[in-house]
Amino acid sequence: MDVVTLLGFAAAIIIGVSLGLIGGGGSILTVPVLVYILEVDPVLATAYSLFVVGSTSLVGAGTFMKKGLVNYKTAIVFAIPSFLAVFLTRKFLVPWLPDPLFTIAETAITKNVGIMVFFALIMLAASISMISGKKCKNCDENETIKFNYPMIALEGSLVGVITGIVGAGGGFLIIPALVLLARLPMKMAVGTSLLIIAAKSLIGFLGDVSTQTIDWKMLLIFTALSIVGIFIGSALSKKINEKFLKTGFGWFVLVMGIYIIGKELFAL
C-alpha cells in the first residue's frame, strides 16, 4: 500500500471525525478525498460517497434513535420523494448526461468537470450556512409538530436530486427544512436528518451497483475507517465548543470549494 493510499485512508478517519464533531460535512470531504487523493473518477467517487455517507450516518442515527430523538413520521414525509429522486437521478440522469456537457468558446466542459464544479457550488452553499450559524428562534421542544406537506415533499425531492448528482448527503439542506417546515427541535432535526441521509444515500447507491464497477475492498476499508472516526469525533465533541467547530469547518469548506472551482476551471 503506497503513501498516497495511506493518506487517503487517514483522511477517511478525519471525515468520520467531522461527522462526529458537527453532525455533517462527510460528503463535502469524501468526494474531494476520493477524487484528488485516491484518484477515483468523479462519477464513481459520488457513488462511493453515497455508500460512505449512508453507512456512517446510519451509525450516527442509531445513537439518536436510542435517545428517542428521531421523528419517524417527519422522516417518512420527507424521505419518500427524496428516495425516488435520488434513485432515479443515479439510475437515469447521471448516465444520461452527455460528455462533454457543453462547449464554451471551443472549450469542452466534460461531465467530470461539471460534476466537480457543481459539487463545489454546493460546498459554498454549505459553508455559508455553517458560517452564518442561523438557528430557528421559534422552535419549542414541547410544541406540537405541524406539517407543511407540499413544501417538505418539494424540499425532499430537491435534496434527492442534489444527492444523486454530487453524492452529498444534504444534511445542510435537510436540517433547515425539518426545523422551519416541520418545526422540529434542533436535536430531533439532526437525528431525523441522519436517518433520512442514511436511507437516501444507501438507496441511491443501489442505483450504481448495476452501472459502476465497485472496488469493494477499498470502499469497505474507507467506510470502516470513517465509522471509527465518528466515535472519535463524538468523544471530542463533548470537549470542544460546537459553535466554534461549525464556524471553523464552514471556513474550511469555503476555501476548499473555491479551490476546487479554481482547479477545475483553470485546468480547462
C-alpha positions in Angstrom: 0.0 0.0 0.0 1.6 3.3 -1.1 1.8 6.6 0.8 -0.9 8.2 -1.2 -3.4 5.4 -0.4 -2.5 5.6 3.3 -3.0 9.4 3.2 -6.5 8.8 1.6 -7.4 6.3 4.3 -6.2 8.6 7.0 -8.5 11.3 5.5 -11.3 8.8 5.9 -10.9 8.9 9.6 -10.9 12.7 9.5 -14.2 12.5 7.6 -15.7 10.4 10.3 -14.3 12.8 13.0 -16.0 15.7 11.2 -19.4 13.9 11.2 -19.0 13.0 14.9 -18.0 16.6 15.8 -20.6 18.6 13.9 -23.1 16.1 12.6 -22.4 16.8 9.0 -19.8 17.6 6.3 -19.0 14.0 5.5 -19.7 14.1 1.8 -18.1 17.6 1.5 -14.8 15.9 2.4 -15.4 12.5 0.9 -15.7 13.3 -2.8 -12.6 15.6 -2.9 -10.5 13.0 -1.0 -11.6 10.2 -3.4 -11.0 12.3 -6.5 -7.8 14.3 -5.6 -6.0 11.9 -3.3 -7.2 8.4 -4.3 -7.7 9.4 -8.0 -11.2 7.9 -8.3 -13.2 9.0 -11.3 -15.6 11.8 -10.1 -18.8 10.0 -11.2 -17.6 6.8 -9.4 -16.5 9.0 -6.4 -20.0 10.3 -6.0 -21.3 6.7 -5.8 -18.7 5.8 -3.2 -19.6 8.9 -1.3 -23.2 7.7 -1.1 -22.2 4.4 0.5 -19.7 6.0 2.9 -22.0 8.8 4.0 -25.0 6.5 4.2 -23.2 3.9 6.3 -21.7 6.5 8.7 -24.9 8.4 9.0 -26.7 5.2 9.9 -24.3 4.6 12.8 -24.9 8.2 13.9 -28.7 7.9 13.6 -28.6 4.8 15.8 -27.4 6.9 18.7 -30.2 9.4 18.3 -32.8 6.6 17.9 -31.7 5.2 21.3 -32.3 8.6 22.9 -35.8 9.0 21.2 -34.5 11.9 19.1 -35.9 10.7 15.7 -39.3 11.7 14.4 -40.3 8.9 12.2 -43.4 10.5 10.8 -41.5 13.5 9.6 -38.8 11.3 8.2 -41.3 9.4 6.1 -43.0 12.6 4.7 -39.6 14.0 3.7 -37.9 10.8 2.7 -40.3 9.2 0.2 -39.9 11.8 -2.6 -36.3 12.2 -1.7 -35.7 8.4 -2.1 -37.4 8.4 -5.5 -35.4 11.5 -6.7 -32.0 10.2 -5.7 -32.6 6.7 -7.1 -33.9 8.0 -10.4 -31.1 10.6 -10.6 -28.4 7.9 -10.1 -30.1 5.3 -12.3 -31.1 7.5 -15.3 -30.0 11.2 -15.1 -26.3 10.8 -14.3 -25.7 8.1 -17.0 -27.8 10.2 -19.4 -25.7 13.4 -19.0 -23.7 13.9 -22.2 -19.9 14.0 -22.2 -18.9 16.8 -22.8 -21.8 18.6 -21.2 -21.4 21.6 -23.5 -18.8 23.8 -25.2 -17.9 27.4 -24.4 -15.7 29.2 -26.9 -14.4 26.0 -28.3 -13.6 24.7 -24.8 -15.4 21.5 -23.9 -16.8 21.2 -20.4 -16.7 17.5 -19.6 -19.1 15.6 -17.3 -16.3 15.2 -14.7 -15.5 18.9 -14.6 -19.2 19.8 -14.5 -19.9 17.4 -11.5 -16.9 18.8 -9.6 -17.8 22.4 -10.2 -21.5 21.7 -9.2 -20.2 19.9 -6.1 -18.0 22.9 -5.2 -21.0 25.2 -5.6 -22.9 23.0 -3.1 -19.9 23.3 -0.8 -20.0 27.1 -1.0 -23.7 27.0 0.0 -23.0 24.6 2.9 -20.1 26.8 4.1 -22.3 29.9 4.1 -24.9 28.0 6.1 -22.4 26.8 8.7 -20.6 30.2 9.0 -23.8 32.2 9.5 -24.9 29.7 12.1 -28.5 30.7 11.9 -30.9 28.9 14.2 -34.7 28.7 14.4 -35.8 31.3 17.0 -39.3 30.0 17.3 -38.6 26.3 17.9 -40.2 24.9 21.1 -39.2 21.5 22.4 -42.8 20.8 23.5 -44.6 22.4 20.5 -47.0 20.2 18.5 -45.4 19.5 15.1 -47.3 20.9 12.2 -46.5 19.6 8.7 -46.3 21.7 5.6 -46.6 18.6 3.4 -46.1 20.1 -0.1 -43.0 22.1 0.9 -41.5 19.2 2.8 -42.1 16.9 -0.2 -40.6 19.5 -2.6 -37.6 20.0 -0.4 -37.2 16.2 -0.2 -37.2 15.9 -4.0 -34.7 18.8 -4.4 -32.3 17.3 -1.9 -32.7 13.9 -3.6 -31.6 15.3 -7.0 -28.6 17.1 -5.4 -27.6 13.9 -3.6 -27.9 11.9 -6.7 -25.7 14.2 -8.8 -22.9 15.0 -6.4 -23.1 12.2 -3.8 -23.8 14.7 -0.9 -26.0 13.6 1.9 -27.6 17.0 2.1 -27.8 17.5 5.8 -27.1 21.2 5.5 -30.3 21.4 3.4 -32.4 18.8 5.3 -32.0 20.2 8.8 -33.2 23.7 8.0 -36.2 22.2 6.2 -37.1 20.0 9.2 -36.7 22.9 11.7 -38.5 25.5 9.6 -41.2 23.5 7.8 -41.8 20.6 10.3 -40.9 22.8 13.3 -38.8 20.0 14.9 -36.5 20.9 17.8 -32.8 21.1 16.6 -31.6 17.9 18.3 -34.5 15.9 16.9 -34.0 17.5 13.5 -30.3 16.3 13.5 -31.3 12.8 14.5 -34.1 12.6 11.9 -31.8 14.1 9.3 -29.2 11.4 9.9 -31.8 8.7 9.4 -33.0 10.2 6.2 -29.4 10.7 4.9 -28.6 7.1 5.7 -31.5 5.6 3.9 -31.5 8.0 1.0 -27.8 7.6 0.4 -27.7 3.8 0.6 -30.8 3.6 -1.7 -29.1 6.0 -4.2 -26.0 3.8 -4.1 -28.1 0.8 -5.3 -28.7 2.7 -8.5 -25.0 2.5 -9.2 -24.4 -1.2 -8.4 -25.5 -2.2 -11.9 -23.9 0.7 -13.8 -20.5 1.1 -12.0 -17.6 -1.2 -11.3 -17.2 -1.1 -7.5 -13.9 -1.7 -5.7 -15.5 -3.2 -2.7 -12.2 -3.8 -0.8 -11.2 -0.1 -0.9 -14.7 1.1 -0.3 -15.3 -1.1 2.8 -11.9 -0.1 4.3 -12.6 3.6 3.7 -16.1 3.3 5.2 -14.8 1.3 8.3 -12.2 4.0 9.0 -14.8 6.7 8.7 -17.0 4.9 11.2 -14.0 4.7 13.6 -13.7 8.5 13.1 -17.3 9.1 14.1 -16.7 7.6 17.5 -13.5 9.7 17.9 -15.4 12.8 16.8 -18.3 12.1 19.1 -16.0 11.8 22.1 -14.1 15.1 21.2 -17.4 16.9 20.6 -18.1 16.8 24.4 -14.9 18.8 25.0 -15.0 21.4 22.1 -17.4 24.3 21.6 -19.9 23.3 18.9 -20.4 26.8 17.5 -16.6 27.2 17.1 -16.4 23.9 15.3 -19.1 24.6 12.9 -17.8 28.1 12.1 -14.2 26.9 11.6 -15.4 24.0 9.5 -17.5 26.3 7.4 -14.5 28.5 6.6 -12.5 25.4 5.7 -15.3 24.2 3.3 -15.5 27.7 1.8 -11.8 27.6 1.0 -12.0 24.1 -0.4 -14.9 24.9 -2.6 -13.1 27.9 -4.1 -10.0 25.8 -4.6 -12.0 23.1 -6.5 -13.7 25.6 -8.8 -10.3 27.3 -9.5 -8.6 24.0 -10.1 -11.2 22.6 -12.5 -11.7 25.9 -14.4 -8.0 26.8 -14.8 -7.3 23.2 -15.9 -9.5 24.0 -18.9 
